Amino acid sequence: MTDFKFPTEVVELPSKGYFYPKDSPLSSGKVEMKYMTAKEEDILTSPNLIAKNLVVDKLLESLIINKDIKINELLTGDKNALILGARILGYGKDYEMIYVDDNGQEQNTTIDLSTINEKQIDFSKFIEGSPHLEYELPLSKLKVKVTLMTDTIQKEINQFMESLMKIHPEMNTEITSRLKHLILSVDGNSDKGYIHNFVDNELLAVDSLNLRKFIQDNSPDIDMVVKVTQPDGKEKEVAVILTAQFLWPTL
């Protein structure tokens, strides 16, 4: 443990550090975080940070001991694990939430966050130290190289979609926007213009679906779908959403 005046815990990353360069502090697969204090509660309730959608990033920056770790370099699933860890370190493992049962009625339940597990990934299929994966599209047989999602890429996608919304407010471009930013090359061609045209005009729907499934299945993450028992005794799967509100319990 680091010599620190606050108690700390080590959070295991779903990626095990496998996809980070060897010289990255994230390659250890572990991140040491301190317990949340009143200082972090100030971050959670800052109107300025809330307005700029920076609450989660600033909170994690405050909690992570190793300041060489950059939030924008985290794989999305690893960031999710740190958010979960921050919530447990701040307010304990019990999380009260509302879900809608099979009859359309809102119900209260308490989730034990310590029981949430990581997705199982076969890391041996990929190159250690690189977030780039290769996949052959099943119908066209073209070989594409993709990158795993990071915080930086997600923000670039959001900005890209916002710019498109100004031009075509009636269109939903989420699928194509994500693919344009995650695909690095198609049959060795890494030209951005070529990739954008390929996604818009040449990527077959069945290949797009399978590619997105491949990326999802092989992206390290935590499984935030949990089972709850409804009033009638039947079980239902519900998703726990990782937002700033998740980090701040109702008082």
KOLDO-140491 format. One record per residue (C-alpha): residue number from 1; chain; x, y, z. Coordinates in nm, 3 decimals, m for minus. Last residue first. Layout:
! residues N
[NUM, A, [X, Y, Z]]
...
! end
This chain:
! residues 251
[251, A, [m3.036, 1.104, 0.188]]
[250, A, [m3.043, 0.954, m0.160]]
[249, A, [m2.705, 0.803, m0.239]]
[248, A, [m2.449, 0.989, m0.456]]
[247, A, [m2.230, 0.768, m0.671]]
[246, A, [m2.518, 0.623, m0.873]]
[245, A, [m2.643, 0.979, m0.927]]
[244, A, [m2.319, 1.056, m1.113]]
[243, A, [m2.418, 0.779, m1.351]]
[242, A, [m2.346, 0.407, m1.372]]
[241, A, [m2.682, 0.246, m1.450]]
[240, A, [m2.769, m0.077, m1.269]]
[239, A, [m2.949, m0.294, m1.522]]
[238, A, [m3.240, m0.518, m1.431]]
[237, A, [m3.297, m0.894, m1.463]]
[236, A, [m3.623, m1.019, m1.314]]
[235, A, [m3.695, m1.298, m1.067]]
[234, A, [m4.049, m1.407, m0.982]]
[233, A, [m4.170, m1.395, m0.622]]
[232, A, [m4.487, m1.195, m0.695]]
[231, A, [m4.333, m0.888, m0.529]]
[230, A, [m4.036, m0.908, m0.771]]
[229, A, [m3.703, m1.065, m0.681]]
[228, A, [m3.406, m0.887, m0.837]]
[227, A, [m3.137, m1.021, m1.068]]
[226, A, [m2.844, m0.802, m1.172]]
[225, A, [m2.717, m0.659, m1.500]]
[224, A, [m2.410, m0.445, m1.428]]
[223, A, [m2.166, m0.701, m1.568]]
[222, A, [m1.823, m0.544, m1.531]]
[221, A, [m1.612, m0.473, m1.835]]
[220, A, [m1.342, m0.604, m2.066]]
[219, A, [m1.445, m0.556, m2.431]]
[218, A, [m1.435, m0.888, m2.618]]
[217, A, [m1.808, m0.960, m2.635]]
[216, A, [m1.890, m0.598, m2.717]]
[215, A, [m1.636, m0.572, m2.998]]
[214, A, [m1.747, m0.903, m3.150]]
[213, A, [m2.114, m0.806, m3.117]]
[212, A, [m2.046, m0.479, m3.297]]
[211, A, [m1.868, m0.668, m3.574]]
[210, A, [m2.151, m0.919, m3.603]]
[209, A, [m2.414, m0.649, m3.640]]
[208, A, [m2.208, m0.451, m3.890]]
[207, A, [m2.140, m0.765, m4.094]]
[206, A, [m2.513, m0.844, m4.103]]
[205, A, [m2.593, m0.486, m4.203]]
[204, A, [m2.338, m0.480, m4.484]]
[203, A, [m2.062, m0.220, m4.458]]
[202, A, [m2.032, m0.063, m4.804]]
[201, A, [m2.200, 0.280, m4.805]]
[200, A, [m2.178, 0.457, m4.469]]
[199, A, [m1.918, 0.239, m4.296]]
[198, A, [m1.700, 0.214, m4.607]]
[197, A, [m1.725, 0.587, m4.674]]
[196, A, [m1.610, 0.665, m4.320]]
[195, A, [m1.326, 0.410, m4.348]]
[194, A, [m1.208, 0.551, m4.681]]
[193, A, [m1.206, 0.906, m4.544]]
[192, A, [m1.013, 0.791, m4.239]]
[191, A, [m0.741, 0.620, m4.446]]
[190, A, [m0.638, 0.301, m4.263]]
[189, A, [m0.652, 0.061, m4.558]]
[188, A, [m0.515, m0.276, m4.444]]
[187, A, [m0.819, m0.480, m4.539]]
[186, A, [m1.031, m0.224, m4.355]]
[185, A, [m0.844, m0.017, m4.096]]
[184, A, [m0.882, 0.152, m3.758]]
[183, A, [m1.251, 0.086, m3.697]]
[182, A, [m1.358, 0.222, m3.357]]
[181, A, [m1.421, 0.582, m3.460]]
[180, A, [m1.622, 0.515, m3.776]]
[179, A, [m1.797, 0.228, m3.599]]
[178, A, [m1.922, 0.452, m3.318]]
[177, A, [m2.051, 0.715, m3.560]]
[176, A, [m2.222, 0.452, m3.775]]
[175, A, [m2.416, 0.306, m3.483]]
[174, A, [m2.502, 0.639, m3.315]]
[173, A, [m2.616, 0.823, m3.628]]
[172, A, [m2.982, 0.881, m3.537]]
[171, A, [m3.117, 1.123, m3.797]]
[170, A, [m3.385, 1.393, m3.761]]
[169, A, [m3.141, 1.662, m3.647]]
[168, A, [m2.942, 1.630, m3.971]]
[167, A, [m2.694, 1.921, m3.986]]
[166, A, [m2.688, 2.018, m3.619]]
[165, A, [m2.721, 1.652, m3.523]]
[164, A, [m2.407, 1.575, m3.722]]
[163, A, [m2.200, 1.808, m3.501]]
[162, A, [m2.343, 1.651, m3.187]]
[161, A, [m2.265, 1.304, m3.320]]
[160, A, [m1.899, 1.395, m3.376]]
[159, A, [m1.874, 1.549, m3.029]]
[158, A, [m2.018, 1.234, m2.870]]
[157, A, [m1.789, 1.012, m3.075]]
[156, A, [m1.483, 1.214, m2.969]]
[155, A, [m1.594, 1.184, m2.606]]
[154, A, [m1.624, 0.806, m2.642]]
[153, A, [m1.280, 0.789, m2.803]]
[152, A, [m1.119, 0.975, m2.513]]
[151, A, [m1.292, 0.760, m2.250]]
[150, A, [m1.167, 0.446, m2.418]]
[149, A, [m1.341, 0.195, m2.644]]
[148, A, [m1.143, m0.098, m2.776]]
[147, A, [m0.979, m0.052, m3.113]]
[146, A, [m1.075, m0.215, m3.440]]
[145, A, [m0.887, m0.381, m3.725]]
[144, A, [m1.099, m0.508, m4.011]]
[143, A, [m1.053, m0.805, m4.242]]
[142, A, [m1.300, m0.830, m4.529]]
[141, A, [m1.474, m1.165, m4.562]]
[140, A, [m1.785, m0.988, m4.704]]
[139, A, [m2.024, m1.214, m4.512]]
[138, A, [m1.848, m1.306, m4.186]]
[137, A, [m1.642, m0.987, m4.138]]
[136, A, [m1.295, m1.101, m4.035]]
[135, A, [m1.184, m0.950, m3.704]]
[134, A, [m0.865, m0.799, m3.566]]
[133, A, [m0.833, m0.638, m3.223]]
[132, A, [m0.639, m0.328, m3.116]]
[131, A, [m0.609, m0.240, m2.746]]
[130, A, [m0.237, m0.331, m2.750]]
[129, A, [m0.007, m0.443, m2.467]]
[128, A, [m0.077, m0.813, m2.508]]
[127, A, [m0.187, m0.916, m2.856]]
[126, A, [m0.524, m1.092, m2.857]]
[125, A, [m0.667, m1.443, m2.844]]
[124, A, [m0.496, m1.516, m2.510]]
[123, A, [m0.717, m1.257, m2.340]]
[122, A, [m1.019, m1.489, m2.335]]
[121, A, [m1.263, m1.252, m2.163]]
[120, A, [m1.508, m1.330, m1.883]]
[119, A, [m1.714, m1.028, m1.787]]
[118, A, [m1.650, m0.908, m1.434]]
[117, A, [m1.881, m0.977, m1.143]]
[116, A, [m2.122, m0.776, m0.928]]
[115, A, [m2.165, m0.942, m0.588]]
[114, A, [m1.995, m0.656, m0.399]]
[113, A, [m2.267, m0.420, m0.523]]
[112, A, [m2.530, m0.586, m0.303]]
[111, A, [m2.844, m0.439, m0.459]]
[110, A, [m3.136, m0.305, m0.254]]
[109, A, [m3.483, m0.292, m0.405]]
[108, A, [m3.768, m0.048, m0.449]]
[107, A, [m4.045, m0.118, m0.698]]
[106, A, [m4.207, 0.087, m0.974]]
[105, A, [m4.505, m0.084, m1.138]]
[104, A, [m4.517, m0.183, m1.504]]
[103, A, [m4.656, m0.529, m1.433]]
[102, A, [m4.324, m0.698, m1.514]]
[101, A, [m4.151, m0.482, m1.252]]
[100, A, [m4.005, m0.134, m1.302]]
[99, A, [m3.687, m0.070, m1.101]]
[98, A, [m3.596, 0.168, m0.819]]
[97, A, [m3.257, 0.161, m0.650]]
[96, A, [m3.093, 0.125, m0.312]]
[95, A, [m2.726, 0.030, m0.319]]
[94, A, [m2.566, m0.172, m0.040]]
[93, A, [m2.188, m0.215, m0.085]]
[92, A, [m2.074, 0.080, 0.122]]
[91, A, [m2.101, 0.457, 0.087]]
[90, A, [m1.769, 0.588, m0.037]]
[89, A, [m1.553, 0.281, m0.084]]
[88, A, [m1.845, 0.096, m0.248]]
[87, A, [m1.928, 0.389, m0.476]]
[86, A, [m1.562, 0.443, m0.568]]
[85, A, [m1.521, 0.074, m0.653]]
[84, A, [m1.821, 0.086, m0.887]]
[83, A, [m1.681, 0.395, m1.056]]
[82, A, [m1.342, 0.222, m1.078]]
[81, A, [m1.501, m0.083, m1.243]]
[80, A, [m1.680, 0.140, m1.492]]
[79, A, [m1.350, 0.305, m1.579]]
[78, A, [m1.205, m0.038, m1.649]]
[77, A, [m1.497, m0.116, m1.878]]
[76, A, [m1.449, 0.207, m2.072]]
[75, A, [m1.079, 0.147, m2.126]]
[74, A, [m0.889, 0.409, m1.932]]
[73, A, [m0.669, 0.654, m2.118]]
[72, A, [m0.905, 0.949, m2.058]]
[71, A, [m0.875, 0.900, m1.681]]
[70, A, [m0.498, 0.949, m1.685]]
[69, A, [m0.298, 0.748, m1.433]]
[68, A, [0.025, 0.930, m1.345]]
[67, A, [m0.155, 1.061, m1.035]]
[66, A, [m0.121, 0.723, m0.866]]
[65, A, [m0.355, 0.745, m0.565]]
[64, A, [m0.686, 0.745, m0.752]]
[63, A, [m0.960, 0.911, m0.544]]
[62, A, [m0.930, 1.272, m0.663]]
[61, A, [m0.894, 1.182, m1.031]]
[60, A, [m1.189, 0.945, m0.991]]
[59, A, [m1.408, 1.225, m0.855]]
[58, A, [m1.298, 1.469, m1.123]]
[57, A, [m1.384, 1.220, m1.398]]
[56, A, [m1.723, 1.132, m1.247]]
[55, A, [m1.831, 1.493, m1.196]]
[54, A, [m1.721, 1.624, m1.536]]
[53, A, [m2.059, 1.649, m1.709]]
[52, A, [m2.005, 2.024, m1.763]]
[51, A, [m2.324, 2.118, m1.578]]
[50, A, [m2.246, 1.867, m1.301]]
[49, A, [m1.894, 2.006, m1.265]]
[48, A, [m2.028, 2.361, m1.226]]
[47, A, [m2.309, 2.258, m0.993]]
[46, A, [m2.058, 2.084, m0.760]]
[45, A, [m2.249, 1.821, m0.561]]
[44, A, [m2.030, 1.520, m0.639]]
[43, A, [m1.711, 1.725, m0.608]]
[42, A, [m1.811, 1.851, m0.263]]
[41, A, [m1.880, 1.490, m0.167]]
[40, A, [m1.521, 1.418, m0.272]]
[39, A, [m1.392, 1.663, m0.012]]
[38, A, [m1.622, 1.507, 0.249]]
[37, A, [m1.419, 1.188, 0.213]]
[36, A, [m1.419, 0.887, m0.021]]
[35, A, [m1.182, 0.604, 0.061]]
[34, A, [m0.857, 0.604, m0.129]]
[33, A, [m0.798, 0.423, m0.454]]
[32, A, [m0.521, 0.190, m0.570]]
[31, A, [m0.558, 0.073, m0.929]]
[30, A, [m0.477, m0.280, m1.044]]
[29, A, [m0.431, m0.442, m1.384]]
[28, A, [m0.056, m0.389, m1.364]]
[27, A, [m0.068, m0.247, m1.718]]
[26, A, [m0.252, 0.059, m1.585]]
[25, A, [0.071, 0.227, m1.478]]
[24, A, [0.157, 0.234, m1.851]]
[23, A, [0.510, 0.130, m1.950]]
[22, A, [0.393, m0.216, m2.056]]
[21, A, [0.139, m0.069, m2.297]]
[20, A, [m0.225, m0.134, m2.197]]
[19, A, [m0.444, m0.415, m2.332]]
[18, A, [m0.364, m0.676, m2.065]]
[17, A, [m0.405, m0.452, m1.760]]
[16, A, [m0.626, m0.721, m1.602]]
[15, A, [m0.889, m0.584, m1.843]]
[14, A, [m1.159, m0.612, m1.575]]
[13, A, [m0.944, m0.389, m1.349]]
[12, A, [m0.893, m0.499, m0.988]]
[11, A, [m0.946, m0.221, m0.735]]
[10, A, [m0.688, m0.186, m0.456]]
[9, A, [m0.809, m0.029, m0.132]]
[8, A, [m0.699, 0.280, 0.059]]
[7, A, [m0.720, 0.424, 0.409]]
[6, A, [m0.636, 0.798, 0.422]]
[5, A, [m0.301, 0.935, 0.541]]
[4, A, [m0.112, 0.776, 0.253]]
[3, A, [0.204, 0.566, 0.237]]
[2, A, [0.108, 0.357, m0.067]]
[1, A, [0.000, 0.000, 0.000]]
! end
